[in-house]
Amino acid sequence: MTISIAIAEKITTLRQVEEKLGLILSGDNQFFTEWMADLPALSEAEQTRLEQVRQNYLYQISDGSLLEETVKMVVLSPLLELAGFYQAPYRFKTEVSVDIVAEGDNDEILRGRIDVLVLQGKLWIVLIESKKTTFDLELAIPQTLAYMAIHPNPEQPLYGMIANGSSYLFVKTLGKQYGISDLFATRSQYFNNLSGVLRILKHLGRIIIES
């Protein structure tokens, strides 16, 4: 799969996503139900492991913001392993890295980076690294959609998870439409937490294999 870095770097807002790529946010509440419906249950062992991941994250973040490699080791890698993505029949492909920039307080420039792993060509795992602070996931949505929009088969449903270690969003594109899930958080114990993230990953993994 060939990705045009120039396109992704120039798409920094949702307005540009709509104007330059022709994508529109779906108004159909049935467009992206995959993150809500028919999610697999987790075993007690999986739930125990996720709680350990959560505790590991809270311990590491207590010293300040986490760099990319720490986020990968502490949070992302355990999630992908529990979802079964390191085993057959799944295959990962590493794509490009792109810088994202946001204006902070006192005219500071906050810089981050997104790395993309593509699973089976249909599930995009997007990790944001922040050099200064925890980036709002909203900053990575336009570039994630830009990657997905220039997929060679845009008429097939594509899915993505955007993560920065503390928070998670899921996105879907199909044709010229896209949808976005609610926000999930590592810190949360009860609602929209790591258990929800893992259940969605398992469900999306099953969908892309079956399709």
C-alpha positions in Angstrom: 0.0 0.0 0.0 1.4 3.4 -1.0 0.7 6.4 1.3 1.2 9.9 0.2 2.8 11.7 3.1 2.2 15.1 1.5 -1.5 14.7 1.6 -1.6 13.6 5.2 0.7 16.5 6.3 -1.6 19.0 4.6 -4.8 17.7 6.1 -4.8 19.1 9.7 -8.5 20.0 10.3 -11.8 18.3 9.8 -12.8 21.1 7.5 -9.9 20.2 5.2 -10.9 16.6 5.4 -14.3 17.5 4.0 -13.1 20.1 1.5 -10.0 18.4 0.1 -10.9 14.7 0.4 -14.7 15.0 0.1 -15.4 13.1 3.3 -18.4 13.9 5.4 -19.4 13.0 8.9 -22.3 10.5 8.7 -25.6 11.7 10.2 -26.9 8.1 10.3 -26.7 6.7 13.8 -26.5 3.2 12.3 -23.4 4.0 10.2 -20.9 3.1 12.9 -22.4 0.7 15.4 -19.5 -1.8 15.3 -18.0 -0.1 18.4 -21.2 -0.7 20.4 -23.0 -3.8 19.3 -22.3 -7.5 19.6 -19.0 -7.0 21.5 -17.4 -10.2 22.8 -17.2 -10.8 26.6 -13.9 -10.8 28.3 -12.6 -13.6 30.5 -11.7 -13.0 34.2 -8.0 -13.5 33.2 -8.3 -10.8 30.6 -10.0 -8.4 32.9 -7.3 -9.0 35.6 -4.6 -8.3 33.0 -6.3 -5.1 31.9 -6.4 -3.9 35.5 -2.7 -4.5 35.8 -2.1 -2.6 32.6 -4.2 0.3 34.0 -2.2 0.2 37.3 1.1 0.2 35.3 0.0 3.2 33.3 -1.1 5.1 36.5 2.3 4.4 38.0 4.3 5.5 35.0 2.2 8.6 34.4 2.7 9.8 38.0 6.2 11.0 36.9 4.9 13.0 34.0 3.9 12.6 30.3 4.9 9.3 28.7 7.1 9.1 25.6 6.1 6.9 22.7 8.1 3.8 23.5 6.8 3.8 27.1 3.2 4.1 25.8 3.8 1.2 23.4 5.3 -1.1 26.1 2.9 -0.2 29.0 -0.5 0.1 27.2 -0.6 -0.5 23.5 1.4 -3.7 23.2 -0.6 -5.5 25.9 -3.9 -4.4 24.3 -2.8 -5.7 20.9 -1.6 -9.0 22.4 -4.8 -9.5 24.3 -6.8 -8.8 21.1 -4.8 -11.7 19.5 -3.3 -9.4 16.8 0.2 -10.9 17.3 -1.0 -14.3 16.2 -2.1 -15.8 12.9 -4.0 -14.9 10.8 -3.3 -11.3 11.6 -0.5 -9.3 9.9 0.8 -5.8 10.8 2.3 -3.4 8.4 4.1 -0.2 9.6 3.2 2.9 7.7 4.5 6.5 7.8 5.1 8.8 10.8 3.8 12.4 10.5 4.3 15.4 12.8 1.3 17.2 14.3 1.5 20.6 15.8 -0.8 22.5 18.2 -0.6 26.0 19.6 -0.4 25.9 23.4 -0.7 28.5 26.1 1.7 31.5 26.0 2.3 30.9 22.3 4.0 27.6 22.9 4.2 25.1 20.0 3.4 21.6 21.2 4.7 18.9 18.9 3.6 15.4 18.6 3.9 12.5 16.1 1.6 9.8 14.9 2.8 6.3 14.0 0.5 4.0 12.0 0.2 0.3 12.1 -2.1 -1.3 9.5 -3.7 -4.6 10.3 -4.8 -6.6 7.2 -5.1 -3.4 5.3 -8.4 -2.7 7.1 -7.7 -1.7 10.7 -5.4 1.3 11.4 -3.8 1.6 14.8 -2.7 5.2 15.2 -0.4 6.0 18.2 0.3 9.7 19.1 3.5 10.6 20.8 3.6 13.9 22.6 6.9 15.7 23.2 5.3 18.2 25.6 2.0 17.0 27.0 -0.8 14.6 26.3 -2.2 15.5 22.9 -5.9 15.8 22.4 -6.9 12.9 20.2 -9.0 15.4 18.1 -5.7 16.6 16.6 -5.0 13.3 15.0 -8.5 12.6 13.6 -8.0 14.6 10.4 -4.7 12.9 9.5 -6.0 9.5 10.4 -9.0 10.1 8.1 -6.6 11.3 5.4 -4.6 8.0 5.6 -7.8 6.0 5.4 -9.3 8.1 2.6 -6.4 7.4 0.2 -6.7 3.6 0.7 -6.8 1.9 -2.7 -10.2 0.4 -1.9 -12.1 3.2 -0.2 -15.5 1.5 -0.9 -14.7 -1.2 1.7 -15.3 -0.3 5.4 -12.1 0.7 7.1 -11.6 1.1 10.9 -9.1 2.9 13.0 -8.1 3.3 16.7 -6.4 6.5 17.7 -4.5 6.3 21.0 -2.2 8.4 23.1 -1.8 6.0 26.1 -4.4 7.8 28.2 -7.4 8.0 25.7 -8.8 6.1 22.7 -11.1 6.9 19.8 -12.4 4.6 17.1 -13.2 5.8 13.6 -14.8 4.2 10.5 -14.7 5.3 6.9 -16.9 3.9 4.1 -16.9 5.6 0.7 -17.1 9.3 1.4 -18.5 9.0 4.9 -16.9 8.7 8.3 -18.0 8.1 11.9 -16.3 8.6 15.3 -16.9 6.7 18.5 -17.1 8.0 22.1 -13.9 8.6 24.0 -12.4 5.8 26.1 -9.9 6.3 28.9 -7.1 4.1 30.5 -7.8 5.8 33.9 -11.5 4.9 34.0 -12.5 1.9 36.1 -16.2 1.7 35.2 -17.3 3.3 31.9 -15.6 3.5 28.5 -12.4 2.0 29.9 -9.7 -0.4 28.7 -12.2 -3.3 28.8 -14.3 -1.5 26.3 -11.3 -0.8 24.1 -10.2 -4.5 24.1 -13.7 -5.7 23.3 -14.0 -3.3 20.4 -10.5 -4.4 19.1 -11.5 -8.0 19.3 -14.8 -7.3 17.5 -13.1 -5.3 14.7 -10.5 -7.9 14.3 -13.1 -10.5 13.8 -14.9 -8.4 11.3 -11.9 -7.7 9.1 -10.9 -11.4 9.1 -14.4 -12.6 8.2 -14.7 -10.0 5.4 
